[in-house]
Structure formats: structure tokens, C-alpha cells
Amino acid sequence: MSSQRSEDALIALRQIQRKTEQASKRLALTAGLTPSQLLVMQILGEKGETSAGDISRLTQLKHATITSLVDKLVARGLLTRRRHHKDRRRVWLELLPEGKAVISSAPDLLQDTFRKRFEALPDWHSAMLVSALEKVASLLDAENMDAAPILDIGALDEKPD
């Protein structure tokens, strides 16, 4: 019986993984973006010009990751970057009209769908799910891995930590 349960758990994990991959691929095909890139653009669309450090804090992505994402988005002409006039270490980002057009045509992010449905659950149910997911992370020795609340498979050429 317990081997069937472990297989059921592995199937559920694989279903989540496959759904994440499908959503990332659909976003790449329709908008040419990763979920992380779209999230950065959405934040800029909502807040207007924002510092790269604030984007890093809001997305919970490392500053180096934000720099890499921004490099790609600037190269595509979707946003601009400028240095602060007094503190050259501070970088300000702003969405361009082309970026706004991409956001409006992009599909919803998978984590947005998850968040809406998860927040509609009763408190006891959401607490139980968080506890179970934290235990799964522990079983996979992943509880100490740095992770942002973004369902993204990452770039295909990305090297694992």
C-alpha cells in the first residue's frame, strides 16, 4: 500500500512539473518571455519606473538574476534602464510601449491562477497544503534551496545551482 502512495505522490509531483513546463512553453511561444521576465514587466507596468533593487525585493529573485532578465528585456526593446544621477550603483527600470503591448497579449502566469484558487481555500486547508508541500521539499532535500514564488522552469541553457 505504501509503495502505491509513494507512486501516487510522485505522479502528482510530475503533474505539477509538467503543468509548469507547459505554462512556461506557452508563454514563451505567445509572448517570447519566461514567467520571471513577465513578472518583472508586470511590476513595472503597475508601479512605473522602479529600481532594480526594488524589483529584486518584490520578486524575491536574486539581484544577479534581475540583471540577467533586464539585459534580455532591454535588448528586445521592452524596457529601458538608466543609472541614478547621484548613485551610479542604483539602476532604474521603465517599461516601454512595446513592453506594455507584450504584457497585454501575454497569458496569465500559472502562479497567478494558483494564488487565486489557493487563497479561496479555507484557512485550515491552505495551512495543511503548505505543511504537506514543505514536507515534500524536505523529503527531496530541497527545503534550504533558494526559491522565489514563481512557477518557472528557467531558461533551457541555465546551469543548475
N, C-alpha and C positions, 0 to 999 in steps of 0.2 A: 504494500500500500504506500509506504513512504517513498519508494522509487517512482511510483506514478505521480505523487505530489511534486517531487523534485522535477520530473519531466514537465508537469503542468506549469510549474513556476518558470522553468527555462523557456517554455513556449511563450508564456506571457511576456517575458523579458525580450525575446526575439521579436514578438509582435510590436512592442514599443520601439525597438530599434529599427525595424523595417518601416514603421509609420514615420519615424523621424527622418529616415533616409528618403522616403517618398516625398515628404513635405519639403525637404531641402532641395531635392531634384526639381520639384515642380516650381519652386521659387527661382531656382537657377535658370530653368527653361523660360519662364514667363517674364522675369524681371532681370535676369542676369546677376542676381545677388545671392549672398549667403544670408541666413537668418540674422546673423550678427551684424552684417552690413545694413540690412533693412532696419534693424532696431536702432542703430546709430542714426540713420537718416530720419526715422520717425521721431526720435527725441529732438533732433534739430528742427524738424517740421513743427513740433509743438512749442518748443522753447525759443526758437530763433537762434541767433548767434550764441554759441556756448563754448566754454573752454574744453579742450581735450581732456583735461583732468576731471572736469565735472562729468563728461561723458563716460570716462572710465569708472567713476564712482557710481553713476546711475545704472550702468550696465553690469557692474561687478566684473568687468573684464580688465585684465592687466593693461597698464599703460602701453607696453610694447605691442600688445595685440591691437589696441586702438590705433596706434601709429601705423601699423601694417594695413589695417582696414581703411584708414583715412587715405593712405598713399594710393590705394587702388581706386577709391571713390573720387579722389582729386584727378587722377589720371583719366578717368571716364567722364570728367566734366560734370559730376553730380553735386559736388560741393567745393567750397574754397577754404583755404587755410591761410591765416595770417598771424604773424608774431605780434605779441603785445608790444606797444611802443616803448614802454619803460622796462619791462622784464621780458627779455628775449626768450626765456625758458617757457613762458606761457604761450600756448598756441590757441587761437580762436578759430572755430569752425562755423561755417554758414552754408546752408542748403541753397543750391542754385535752382532756377526754374526747371531745368532738366531733371534735377533730383526730385522736385515736387511732383513732376509728371510720373516718374517711375513709382513713387510711393502710391499715388492714386490708382495705378493699374496693377499693383502687386497684390497677390493673395494674402489672406490673413496669416499671421505667424501661428504655428502649431501651439506655441506656449500661450498665446492669447486665447485660443479655443479651450485649452486645458484650464487656464486660470479662471475663465468664466464658469465653466462647469464645476470645477473644484470648489470655488467659492460659494456655489449654490448648495453644496452638500451640508448636512447638519454638522455642527462642531465635532461631535463625537466621531463621526465618520471620517472627517478630514484628519483629525488627530490620529486615528487608527491607521489611516493610509500613510501618513508621514512616518509614523513609528515603523510600519512594515517596510517602507522604502529605505529608511535609514538602516534597518537590519539587513536588507538585501545588499546595500552598499558595504556594510561591514562584512558580510559573508564573502564578498568579492574583493576584500582588502582595498576598497575604494573610499572608505569614509574620510580619509585625510587628503584626498585629491582636491586640488583647487578647481572649482567649477562655478560657472555663472548660471543664473536661472534662464538659460536659453537652450532650447532643443535644436541643436545644430550638429551636423556630422563633421563640420570643419572642412577646410579645403582638402581636396584629394591629394595634394602634394605636401600636406602638413606632416611634420615629423612628430611622433608621439613623445610625451614628456619622459 
